[in-house]
């Protein structure tokens, strides 16, 4: 995102503001990425002239709906909804291979902590329950031998995580051998390089396209949506996949 560009605001009222987070933008300062100087929290604060509190998090490479509260009390109330699983989340991802038309990935995930996160003696390293539902939206096959097959297959998935473990969608898709394209940690390097070098797509192809939740103050139902754009939208058009 150009430094002079404003963050796209999807929704704003007296209590909440939602943006369409660009890929490769950190939500807040991180010890892991100390060299970074631009963060969504800082940019949005400067843009609207008001302090903001993230209500949830998206990985750096993930784009899409990112919700902020305009007070710590509202942030806590929204955070409780995310923790209880009452927030409906819809993601889109481009993956290697052709998964089943629909299914569920019910696979516990070990807890992953940031390097700076405190770990007491009672901190558990045991795997936590994790559940993700998916639905296949479109497929394609290209006549390029990236691995041992003469053709390479890809699919567009809609994903609904029920739990909220760190990197859950990325880890779950790796678990079923359909990793996300552009995922340098859990993906396949050969496919990532092909998309970057031949298809002009150098980002993680994962986006939070929609959130549904109850407004913590007015109690109204909010439906927040972020249309795909940039490299992600261009790739869908190139593959002849319908806009999502």
N, C-alpha and C positions, 0 to 999 in steps of 0.2 A: 504494500500500500504506500503510495507517495506520501512523504512527510507532511505535505500541505493539505492532504485530503482529509475531510471530516469523516468520522465514523457514521455509517448509515444507521439512523435511528428508526426502528420498527414500531415502537410504542413508547409513549411517555404520558405520565400523569403526575399527580402530586406525591406519589409514593414509590413508583417504579419507573424504570426506563430499560428498554430492551434494544440491543443493537444487533446488527449483522456482523459478527466478528470476522475479519479477513483471516485467511490461512496464514500461518507463520507469525502471528502476533500473540505474545504472551498475555495472559489475563492480568498478572501482577508480577512484581519483582520476584526473582527466584535466585537462590544461591547457586543453582546449577548453571544458570545463564547470566553470570555476573556482568558480562560485557554488554548485554542488551541495555538500551536506554529508553526504549519505548514500550509502554504497557497499556492495555486497554483501560485499566483503572485510571491511570494518569491522563490519557488522551481524552477520555470521556469527561472526567472532572474539569479539565481545561476547556473542553468544548461547550459544556452547558453551564459552567461557572458554579458548580455545586459538588460537594463531596458525595461519592458513591461507594456502595458496598456490594461486592459480587455476591449473588444469591446462590451460585453454583460455579462450576468450572468446566472449561473445555480445554483439551490438550492444545498445545501450541499450534500443531499442524491442522487441527480441526476448525472448520469455519462454521458459521451459522448463528442461530439464535443464542444470545448470551444475555442473561437477565441480571439487572442491578437493582438494589434498593436504595432509596434516598434517605434512609435512617437506619441505625443499627437495630431498632426494634422491628422494623419491617423485614430487614434481612434475616433476623432470627426466625420470624414467623414463616417466611418462605423456605428457609433452610429446613424447618421441621417438615414441611410438605415433601421436599426432596428426600429427606431421611426416611419418611414413612412410606415412600413409594407411591404417593398419591398424585405426583406430577406425571403426566403422559408425555413421553419423549419419542420423537420420530427422527431417525437418522437415515441418510442415504450413503451408500458406499459402492465403489467399483472394486470387484474382487477377481482374483485369478480363478479360472475354472467355471463350471456350471453347477452350482449347488442345487439341491432339491427345490421344488417350486415353493415350498414353505416348510417351516420346522421350528424347533426350539433347541437352543443350546443350553443345557442344564449341566454346568460344569463348574465346580468350586474353584476359586482362584486364591492363591496365596496373597497375603496382604503386602502391598508395596508401599513403602514409606519414602518420603523425600529424605535426602541426606541430612537435612537440618532438623528433621522431626524428632522430638524427644521419644525415647523408647525406655520405659521403666522396666523393672524386673518382672512385672506382671503382664507386660505387653505380649500378646499372643502372636505367634507366627503361623498359626494353623490356617488352613485354607477356609475361605468364607463362601457361603452359598452364592451362586451367581447364575442369573437366568436372562437369556436374550431370545426374543422371538424374531424370526425373519421371514420375509416374503420376496421371492424373485420377481423383479419387474421387467427385465429385458436381458437378452443374451446376444453375444456376437462371437464369431470365430474368424480369425485372420490367418492368411496363408504364410505364416512366419514361424520358423522352428526356433523358438527361444530356449526350450529345453529339449527333451528327447523326442518329442512328437513333431510331425511336419506342420501341424496347425496349432495355434494358441487360442484358448477360449477365455472369455471374460463375461462377467455378469454385473448387472446393477441390482443391488439389494435395498429393500426397505427394512430397517432394523428398529426394534422396540425393546430397549433394555428395561427389565423389570427392577433389577437391583442396580446399584451405582458404584461398582468397584472400579478402582483405578485402571484405566486402559481396558475396560471390560470388553467393549466391542472388538477392539483390535486383537486382544488375546483370545477371545472366543472364536473369531474367524480363523486365526492361526490354528487353533485346536482342531477345527474341522477341515483343515488343509485348503482353505479358501482365503488366504490372507489379502488384506487391502493393498491395492496398488499405491505405491508411494510411501509405504510404511518401512522406514529404514531400520526399525527395531524388530518388528515381528513379520515383515514381509519377505519377498524374494527379490534379491538384488538384480537378477537378470531382467525380470519384468519391469522393475522400477526404472532401470537404465533405458530399456526400450521405450517406455512411455516418455521419458525425459528427452531422449535423443531423437526419436522419430515422430512422436506425437505432440511434442511441445508441452508436455504436462509434467511439471517438476514438483507438484505438491502432493500431500497425503489426500487421497480421494475419499474423504469422510467429511460429512457435513450434518449438523443438527438442523434439520429443515423445519421442525415445528415443536412447540411446547404447548401443553394445555394444563392450566392450573387454576385454582380459585384465588381471586384477588384477596390478599390477607386483610384488607381494610373494608372494601365494599362488598366482599363475598360473591362478586360476579365471577362468571367463568371467563377466563382469558384464553384466547387462541392466538398464539404468536407464530408467525410464519416468516421464513427467510428463503426467497427464491435462489436457486443455484445461479452462479454467475462466473465470469472469468474462465479460467482453464477448465473448470469442472463442466460448465455449461457448453463450452466449445467442444469438449470431448463427447458429450451426449449427442450433440448435433452431428459430429463426425461419424459416430456409430449408428446414426439413424434412430436413436432412442428418443422417446417422447420427453418433452420438458417436464420436469417434476416440480 
